[in-house]
Amino acid sequence: MPEPHTPRAASPLSPALLAAAPHRLLFFVGACNLLLAMAWWLAWLVDARWHLIGLPTDVPWAGWMHALVMQYQLLPPFMFGFLLTVFPRWMGLPELSRWHYVPVGAGLFGGQLAVLGGMLLGQPAMVFVGVLMSAAGWGHGLVQLLRLLLAERSAGKGPTWHAWSAFTAMALGLAGLLCMLAWLFDAGPWPVFIAIKLGSFGLLLPIYFTVAHRMFPFFAGNVVVGYIPWRPSWLLAAMWGLLLVHLGLELAHAYPWLWPVDATLAAGSAWVLWRWWPRNPAPGLLWVLFAGFAWLPAAFALYATQSALYAITGEFLLGRGPAHALYIGFFGSLLVAMVTRVTQGHSGQPLAMPPTGWFAFAMLQLVAVVRIGSEVAADALAWDAVAAAGWLLAFLPWVLRSAAIYLRPRADGRPG
């Protein structure tokens, strides 16, 4: 595909274009949240380790808020941007208007700004308002997804099981946000524990796996000679069943019994990756999808190892290493790969991995290794800070390039 024309590429930036399509606005919000959330966390780590800044301490525990911000405010804008774009296409329905998705972006962006502002200023009320704003935006987006599902049913189509799977995960995400609100409203620590576990195994993993199951074989089938797409429906059901069992065991603190489930998830996801893996030449934009997916069996192998060691020793010897293999390795790598693929395709750009994408993807592999290794390092906080700085370094060029695309007309002159 030829490079876009220079006049198009040099068009002036226009914030008004953000409202032209769901992915423009919500990917832009996600890109901003991506840097802001980690900049705050890096500042907190630096202050906790070297006491250089003097951040307030009379706010909700920063470690919990870091987990909640990453799961419920940083990644969801990208997920809503994708789902509000593809739901109508999957179902053969009219595309959404700006009033269906602009409130989602406003809630998720304003919500994170308020949460981070409250953490920096020592104002718990701001944190509460921020979570409330995120829940309002999330709820609006969830209503739009449900409206499309019901419209599909009324039209005698479907059901589109990938859409129902994604909707279920986003509904569980709203439940997690409500648990956050309950915690901030002095309901005790139990709701925040539920929110964190629900965010990982009820929201993010089901969404990521659902999108991979739907899109990865489709992408490969379009560009790899002789590729036979494989995405049986039972695989989606098996994923949900195993993740819900894992979630239930975590909530019951039955950690010694997690390893059989996690070992099954590790072996199963490795087998899925082998089935999906292209046997013929493929473009880099496709390879990063499968390379990022490889972190999933690696993460669950670490979870299984941790559970088995806990059953023997009674200690979490790997700490949060397995979780960060999942968050940074799997979620982070596939975020770069998938958002780059959608951004290139929906902006009229060549379907190729740009240099900023390669840099972000490669750096994230190092960041993931550093963060996993920090769990057993002598100076863990220092290495955590190195990982946070690495995240910002990895994403900054990618975010700047992506934001410029969202703020300019499509390179091919088409609307959207």
N, C-alpha and C positions, 0 to 999 in steps of 0.2 A: 504494500500500500504506500503511495507517495507521501512525502512529508507535507504537512499543511502549508498553505500559502503564507508567505511572510506577513502580508498585511493583516491577515486574520490573527496570527500568532502575536502581532504587535498591537492588537487592539487595546484601547485603554481599559483599565479595570473599572467594573461597574457593579457596585453592591446590589443594585436592583435586580441583576441577573440571578442572584441567589434564590429568589422566589420562583424562578422559571421552571424548576423541576425538584422533586423531593431529594434526589441524591445531591444536587448542588448545595442546597441549604444545609442538610443534615450531615453530609460529609464535611462541609466547611466547619460546622459546629464541632463535629468530632475531632477534626484536625486541631482546632484551637484548644479544645479540652485536653487533647493528647499532650500538648506541651505545658499547659497551665497546671494540670494535675501533678505531673512529674516535677515541675519546677518547685511547687510547694513542698513536695515530699523530699526533694533534694535539700531544700532549705532546712526542713525539720531534721533530716539525718545529720547534716553538717552541724546544726546547733546541738543536737543530742550528743554528738561525738566530741566536738571541739569547743562548744559553748561560745560561739562567735557572734550570734545574732540576738539572742535574748527573746525568743518567741514566747508568747503566753503559754502557761501550763494549765490554766483553769478552764479548759475546753475538753470536750469528749476525747477519750484516748486516741492519740494520733494514729497508732497502728491499726486500730479498727476502722477509723475514718479513711485511711489509705486504701484498705481492702474494699470498703463500700464505694468510694469514689471511683476506683478503677473498674469495678463491676457494674455499677448502676449509673454512672455519669460519663465515663470516658468512652466505653465501647458501645453503649446503646444508641447514640446518635447514628453511628455507622450502620447498625442493624436496622433501625427504623428507616434510614435513608434507602437501604437496599430493599427492604420488604415493601415499603410504600410505593416503590418503583416497579417491583416485579409481580406483586400480587395481581394487579389488573391484567398483566400480560399472561401470567400463568392461567388465569381464569377466562381470558377473552372478554374483559370488561373495559369500559372507558377509563382513561387515565384520570388521576385525581387532580382536583384544582388546588390552588395554593392555600386556600382556607382549610383544607384537609391536613396539611403538613406544616404550615408556618407555626401554628401554636405548639407543635411538638418540638420544633427547633428552639423556639423562645423559652419553653419550659426547661428543656435540658441544658441550654446554655446559661440562662439566668440562674438556674438552680445550682450549677457547679460554681459559678462566680460567687454566689452568696455563701455556699458552703466553705469555699477556700478563703473568702474574705472573713468569715466568722472564725475560722481556725487561726488566721494570721492576726486578727485583732482581739482574739480572746472573747468573742461574743457568741455564746451558745445559741442565742435566739436567732442569729443570722443563719447558723447551721440548720436549725429547725426549719426556718423559712425556705432555705435552699432545697432541702429535701422535699418540702411540701410543693415547691414549684416544679421540681423534677417529677413528682408523682402526678401533678396536674397535666403536664405535657405528655407524660407516659400514658395516662388514662385516655387522653384525647387520641393519641396514636392507636391505642388498643381498640377504641371504638371504631376508628376508620378501618382497621383490619377486619374486625368482626362484621362491619357493614358490608365489606366486599365478600366475605364468606357467605353471608346470608343472601346477598344478591346473586351469587353463583348458584346457590341452592334454588332460589326463586326462578332462575332462568332454566332450571332443569339440567344444569351442568354439574360436573364434578362427582364426588368431592375430590378436591385437590389435596391429597394427604400431606404433601410437603407444606402447604399453606396452613393446614390445621396443626401440624406439628410445630411450626414456627409460632403460630398464635398461642398455643398452649404454653410454650416456653416464655413468651412475652407476658402472658397472664401470670405465670409464676414469678416473673420478675417484678410485676406490680405488687404482688404479695410480699416480696422481699423488701420493696421500698416502704410498704406499710409497716413492716416489722422494724425498719429503721426509725420510722416516726414514733412507734411505740417505745423504742429504746430511748430516744431523745426526750420523750415525755415521761421519763423516769419509771419505765416499766421493768427495770432490772436488766441484767446482761443476757438473759435467755433469748429475747427477740433478736439481738444483734448477732448472736451465734447462728440462729436460724437464717437470718438474712445473708450472712457470709456463705454458708453452705449451700443455700438455695441459689445464690448468685452463680456459684461454680457449676453445680450439678443439676440444677433445675432450669437455669436460664442460659448461660453462655455455652456450655458443652452441647446441649440439645440444638441450639440455634446453629452453632458452627457445623455440627455433624449433619444437620438437616440440609443446610446450604451446600455442603460438600457433596452429600449424596445426590442432590438434585443437579448441581452445576458441574462438578469436576468431570464426570464421564461425558457430559454434554460438550464441554469445552474441548476435551481430548478428542472426541469423535469428530469434531469439526476441523481439526488441524493435523491429526496423526493418521498416516496412511494405514489402513487395515485395522484401525482401532474399533473394538466392539464394546459399546457402552454397557456397563453392568451396574444396575442399581435396583435390586429386588426390594419389594415393599417390606418383606419380613425383616430385612436388615435394620430398617428404621425402627420397627417395633422392638427388635432385640436391644437396640441401643437404649431406647427409653426404659425398657424393663431393667436392664443392668444398672443404669444410672440412678433410677429410683431406689433400687435395692441399696446401692452405695450410699445414697443420700439418707435413707432410713437408718442404716447402720451408723453413719456419722452422727446423726441427731440423737441416736440412742447411746452414743459413746461406746459402741461395740467395736472398738478399734482392732482387737485381736482377730476379729472375724472378717475384716475387710479384704484380706489378701486373696481368698479364692475369687471374689468378685473382680478385684482389680487385676489379678493375673488373667482372668478371662477377658477383661476389657483390653489388656495389653496384647494378648495373643490375637484376639478378634480384630482389633484395629490394625495390627501388623498384617494380618491376612487380607483385610480390605485394601490396604495400601498395595500389597503385592498384586491383587486382582486389578487395581486401577492403574498400576504403573505402566507407562507407555513402553512398548518394546521396539518402537521405531523412532526415528528422529522427531524431535518436538521443539517448539520455540521456548525460549527462556521464561516467558510469561506463564507457560504451563508448568515448567519444571519446578518453579518456586512454590506452586500450589502443592505439589506432591512432596517436595522437600520439607515444607512447613508442616504438612500433615504427619510426617515421620516423627514429630515431637510427641504426638498423641500416644503411640505405644511406648515410647521412652518414658513419658510422664507416668503412665499407669504401671510400668515396670518398677519405677521408683516408689510409687504408692504401695504396690504389693510387697516390695522389699521392706518398706517402713513398717507395714502392718505385721509382717512375719517377725521382724526384729522386736517389735513391741510385744508380741505374744510371748517371746522368749525372755526379753530383758525388762519389760515394763517401761521402757523409755522410747521417746521419739528421737531416735539417733540421727535421722536425716532432717529434722526440723521442718522448715517450710520449703525445703528443696524441691520435693515433688510438686508442690503447688506452684512454684515459680517456673518449673519446667513446663507446666501447663499454661500459666499466664503469659510468661514472656516468650517461651519457645513456641508453643502451639498457637495461642491466641494472637500474640504479637506478630509472629511470622506470617500467619495466614491473613492478618489484618493488612499488612503491606501487600501481600500477593493479590488478595481478592479486591481490595479497594483500588489498587493500581489497575487491575484488569477492568473493573467497572468504569473507572475514571477515563481510561484510554478509549474504551468502546463508546461511552456516552458523550464524549467531547469531540468525536471525529478525529482523534489522534490515531497514529499507527498502533496496531495491537502488538506492541513490543515493550519489553521491560526497559524503562529509562534508567540512565545512570544513577539518579537519586534513589530509585527503587532498589537497584542492586546494592547500593551502599547501605541503605536502611536494612535490607534483609540480611546482608552479611554481618553488619554490626550487631544486629539483634541476636545472632547466634553466639557471638562473644559475650554479650550482655547476659544472656541466659546462663551460660557456663559460669560466669563470674558470680552471678547471684545465687546459683545453686551451690557453688563452692564456698560462698561466704558463710553458709550454715556450719561448716566445720573449720572455718578459719579462726586464727587467734584474735584478730581484731575485726569482728563481724560487722560492726557499724561502719567502719571505714570502707570495707569492701562493698557494703550495701550502698554507700554514697558513690563509690566508683561506678557501680552498676546503674544507679539513677542518672549520673552524669552521662554515662554511655548511652542510655535511652534517649536523652535529649539530643546528644550529638548525632545519633542514628536518625532520628525523626526530623530534625530541623530542616535540612535541605528538601526532604520529601514533602513535608508540610508546606513549605514556601512554594514549591512548584505546583503542588496540588491546589492550593488556595488560589494561585494565579489562574489556573484553568477554570475553577468554579466561578471566578469573577470576570471571565471573558466569554464572548460568544463561541459557539462550537466552531471548530476549525473548518468543518465542511459546510458551514452556512445553514445547517438544518436547525429547526427550533428544538428547545429542550435543554 
